[in-house]
Amino acid sequence: MRLLALESSSRLCSVALQVDGEVRLRCAADDARNSEVLLPMVKALLAEAGLSLQSLDALAFGSGPGAFTGLRVACGAAQGLAFGADLPVVPVGTLEILAESTRGEVAVGSLLPVLAGLDARMGEVYWGQLRATGDDWVLQRGPLLCRPDAVPLPPASAGGWQAVGEAFVVHANVLAQRLGPIYTLDADHPLLPRADALARLAASRFLRGLAVAPELAQPLYVRDKVAQTQAERASARATQA
């Protein structure tokens, strides 16, 4: 199958093209404006592969949670491209994309369950607990929005939990105190959602009939409020000090 994946839920913007199991990836610099680089990367990837949008089977995008603007950019681009080429869309959650980045050359039964965390700003994190099932991941808890010192304690697991996501860097000390030695952090794993992991999950879901019409594709924000009052910002700074 042929699938194009768009991911811009964080400061890293990426596009991946999966053709019969082979994945090509393009990433923009962390300081790039997602709205300005996403479509040029799409055009470059398709040209490199000698493909047109109309020759694809589906599009996919990272649906969230994540940065509000980034989620809108990826969703809007996926919808627009899909409408124009008469293609279905596969939304995939960003915490599931993070979990997929831990998958290596091991059997599914050997994969550790995952604690996925994204920095949500405003002194909070987006959080989820996931387990592998076949070639996909299932959220057992989440996605949640909470303070790092209030993330839910996961149940005991043989071998512990694999941690992935920028939250474990931004809030390293708080999460270490909260969770103790129950998790392993592999610095080699991507800290941000990326389109190659998204493409793998989306291809599996498309084959299972989980694509939707473009007009039904929606971002998953989790947070309804995007700004703090001065008092809330002062309180957050005092807590982090």
N, C-alpha and C positions, 0 to 999 in steps of 0.2 A: 504494500500500500504506500501511498504518498501523502504525507501530512506536513503542514507548516505550523510551527509553534511560536507564539509571541509571548515574551515575559518581560514586564516592566513594573513589577510591584515594588521594587526597591530602587536604590541608586544605580544598580547594575541593570542595564537593558540588554536583552539578548534575543536572538532569533535562531531557530533550528529548523532544518529541513530533513525529514526522515523519508528515505526512499528504500523500500524493501529491506528494512532493518538497519541500513547505513545512515548515520546521522551526521549532518554538517552543521557547524555552529558558528555564529558570529556574535561577538560581544562588543558593546560600546564602553568607552571609558567611564569611570564612576561619576565624573562630573558632567557628562553629556546630558543634554536635554532629551528625554525619552521621545517626546513628540517630534523632535527634529531628526532623530537617527533611526527610528524604528522602520519606517517604510523604505528608506534607502538601503538598509540592511536586507530587507525582504527582497527588494529588486536585485541586489547583488547576488544573493544566494540562489534565486531562481535562475538568473543568467548563468551563474557558474555551473549549475546542474543542467542547463539547457531545457528548462521546464517553464510552462506557463501556469498561471493560477488555475485555468480551466482544466489542466491535466491532473490536478490534485484530487484527493478523495475527501479531504476535510481540513479545517483549520482548528487550532487550539490556542487557548490563552490562559495565563495564570490569573485566576479569578479572585484571589485574595485569601486572607486579609493582607493588607499592605498599605503603601502610600496611596492616598485617595486619587491624586492626579495620575500616578502611574497605572493604577487599576483602570481608570477611565480610558487612558490612552490605549492600552492593550485591548480592552473590550471593544472600544469604538473601532479600532483598526481591524480587529477580527470580524466584527459585524459588517463593516463596509466592504472589506475584501470578499467575504463570504456572499454577501448580497450580489456583488458584481459578477461573481463566478458561479453563482447558484450552488453553493457548497454548505454542508452542515458545520456546526461549531461544537467543539468539545471543551467545556470549562473544567479546569483542574485547580484545586485549592493549593495555595502556596506552601502550606505546612506539609501536604502530601508530596509536593515537589522536593522540598527539603529532605524528607524521609527517603525518597528515591535516590538521592545523591549518596546515600550510605551503601547502596547496593553494589557489591563487588562480584568477584568470581566465586561466589559461595552459594550453596543450596539455600532455598527459602527457609528451611528449618534451622539454618545456621545464622540467619539474620537476627540481630538483637532488636528488641522493640525500641522505638525511637521517642525521645523527648525533643520536639521541634519548637524553637523559640525565635521569634523575630522582634527586633527593637521597634516598639510602637510609638516611641517618643513620649513626651509628657510624663516620663517616669513610669511607663507601663510596657508590657510585652504582649505580643500575640503568642498563644501557647497551645500546644496539642500533644496528646499521647497517641502513638500509632503503632500498629503491628502489621507485618507483612502477611499478605495472603495471595499466594500464587505470584503473578507478576504485577500486583497492585498493592496498595496500602489502605488500611482501614483506620479511620479516626476512632479511637475508643473513648477519647475525651477531647472536647474542643470542636472548633476553634474558640478559645477564650481570650478575653482582654482583661488583664489584671496586673497588679504591681508585681515585680520580681520576687519580693519577699512574701508573696501570698500565692505563688503558683501551687496548684494541687500536688500533693505528694503522691507519686505513682505507687501502685502495688508492687510487692516483691516480685522479682523476675530472676530466674536462673541466668547467671551471666551478667546481670545488671541491665542498664539501659544505655543506648547510644545517644549522645547529645549532638545536635546539629543546629546551626543557625546563629545569626549575628548576636542574638540576645546573650549567648554564653560568653561573648567577648565584651560587649558593652556593659553587661551587668554581672561580670565574672564573679566578683567577691560576694555579692548578695545571693546569687544562685548557688554558689558553693556552700555558703552557710545554710541556706534553706534546704538543699537537697543532700548535703553530705557526700559520702563516697559511693552513692548508688549509681552514678553515671560515669561514662567514659567519653572524653572529648577528643576526637581525632582531628588534629589541625590540618590534615590533608584534605578533608572534606570541604566542599564549597560552603561558605558562610551565608550565601544569599541564594534565593531561588534562581535557577538557570534553565534556559529553554531546552537543552538536550535532555535533562531529566523529565521535563514537562512533555517532550515529544514521545518519550518511551511510554509514559503513563497514558497519554492521550490516545496513542495508537491502540493500546490494549483495550481501552474503554470504547473506542470507536468500533472495534471488532465485536464488542459485546452489546452494541446497539445503544450506547449511552450518549450519542451526539444529539444536539438540539438544533432547531431552526435558528438562524441568526437573531431574529427578533426576540427570542427567548433567552439569549445569553445575557447574563447580568453579573456585575461585580459583587463580591461578598465583602462588605466593608467591616462588619463586626462593631466598629466604633461609630457612633452617631455624631459625636462631638469632635471637632477638629481644632479647636483653639481653647486655650486656658485663659482665665481671668488673671490679673496681676497678682491677686492673693494666692491663687492656685499655683502660679509659677514660683512665687516666693516660698510657699510651703514645700514644693517639690525640691527646690534648691536646698532648703534647710534640712530636709530628710536625707538628701544625698551627701551632704557635707560631713 
